[in-house]
């Protein structure tokens, strides 16, 4: 396996710079793995691929407005900070520019993006450096929402007029440095249609860091180290997923972050893979890995999913189109098969689908 096996060439004009309206009017490529067949639809047609009894799993994380601008207290030099995740009550892991000039103990006065020093209302202090090169910064969370901007990916150069368009309509738990973009296609009306047809919607939380979007630099992707991301599976979600497995119904995950959450939890809890085993009698004692129920759990996701991985809980995946050489494309290739996944990407390019965060979606069945 080589990282180059997950490369492809994308015309720049297919990188979506803004979201479509309404959300569910984006395009949807349906990839049928068993038939190696592709259909072209609209995202609102996703209901045609769902069944009563399915459980649709959504990641309800909410993006922090974590891009901050300010000046060094003593020199007045410009500083840009991107918050990645909260480490403690007032301690954050962050990326900073210019990184070389900021020393441990330096204070930064954060302002509006115009660097108007007189309007500073938030003070931060550099505490140290992590092993990955990011910084630890101490600052109060209270004013972040007032001064911070939405941290759009660097390939999006068009200003976002409404910050809520980089949030899912069901986002509720703040903590991400990036949006779970497959969920951006859902509207409240579409979610209600899905519920009305008998699909159970379950929410999990995984706070997304920027590492999952970065290209893999190692020649062998198995040598790549992926950063940890905190996840949380509630008792309601765990029960819904367990009941679906008992009944032989499908688990439909929306986004690679939701997929990673479930697969990490399955690994943590020793849940095996044997889809032909279901259903099993809930009155029986659950002993085998295949029959083990999913339990509520909080933990760290550090699972790198590559081709050859056997998915334990995911039956159907809804996802956007991802960057070349990224761990997200590798996960999609593990689920769909590398050749089928790259063939679907080639077809999407031929059909002028929109790619990346504000782009179109695919459902892998």
Residue, then its C-alpha position, 0 to 999 in steps of 0.5 A: x500500500x502506498x500513499x500515492x495509491x490515493x491520489x487523483x487530479x482535481x480541476x481547481x474550478x470544481x473546488x466549491x467556494x460557497x454552499x448551495x441553497x437550499x442545503x439539500x439541493x446539492x448533488x448526490x452520487x449513489x455508489x452501490x458497492x455490490x453492483x459497482x453501479x453509480x446513480x446521479x441524484x439530488x441530496x433530497x433524494x437520499x430518502x430513496x436509499x433509506x429504509x424503515x428501521x435504519x438508524x442514521x448516525x449524525x455527529x452533532x459537534x459544533x465548530x468553534x469560531x476559533x480563528x483569532x487576530x491580535x498583536x503581541x503585547x510588547x512589540x505590536x506584531x501581528x498574530x493569527x491564532x487558530x484554536x484546535x481544541x480545549x485542553x483545560x478550562x482556559x488552556x487551548x491547543x492552537x496553531x499560531x502565525x508567526x510561530x517562530x517569533x512567539x516565545x513561551x510567556x508572550x502575551x497576545x492582545x486579541x482584537x477584531x480582524x482589522x488589528x485595531x489594538x484599541x478594541x482589544x478585549x481578550x488577552x492570551x498567553x503562550x504556555x508552551x509547545x506540543x510534540x506536533x509543533x502546535x502551541x498551548x495558549x491560555x485564554x478565557x473562553x468568554x470572548x472567543x465567540x465575539x472576536x473569533x471567526x469561522x475557521x474555513x479550510x484554506x482552499x475556500x477563498x470566498x468570504x462566508x456571509x452567514x457563519x451558520x452555513x459552516x454548521x450543521x442544522x443539528x450542531x449542538x456541542x461546541x468543540x470542533x476546528x472543522x465542520x462534519x461536512x457531510x451533515x451540511x446537506x441536511x435541512x430540518x424538513x429533510x430530517x423530519x421526512x427521514x424520521x417520518x419514514x421510520x428511520x431512527x436518528x441518533x447523535x454522537x459527538x466527535x470534535x474534529x481537528x485539522x489533522x484528518x484533513x491534512x495530506x499524508x506525507x509518508x510514502x506508506x500510509x500505515x506509518x502516518x500518525x493521526x491525532x486523537x479526537x475526543x468522542x462521546x456516545x450517549x446512552x440513547x445513541x448506544x441503545x438505538x444502534x444496539x437495537x438496530x443490530x439486534x433487529x438486523x437493520x442498517x447503521x447509516x453513518x453521516x460523515x467520516x467522523x461519525x464512522x470513525x466514532x462508531x468504529x473506535x467505540x467498537x474497537x474499544x469495547x471489543x465488538x466484532x464483525x459478523x453481519x450474518x449473525x444478526x438478529x440475536x435474541x436480546x434475552x440471551x446472555x451476550x457473550x460473543x464479540x459479534x453479539x456484544x451491545x454498544x455501550x455509552x462511552x467517552x474516549x479518544x479516537x485515534x483509529x486510522x482506517x485503511x483498506x483491509x480494515x473490516x468495519x464492525x458497525x457501519x453499513x452505509x456511509x454518507x460522505x463528501x468528496x475528500x482531498x487527495x492523499x487524505x486519511x478521509x479518502x483512505x477511509x472511504x476507500x476502505x469502505x467502498x474498495x479503493x478501485x470503486x472509490x476512485x472510479x466514483x471520484x473520476x465519474x464525479x469529476x466527469x460530471x462536474x460535481x462540486x468537491x470538498x467542504x461546501x461540495x456535493x455528497x455521495x452515499x455508499x451502499 
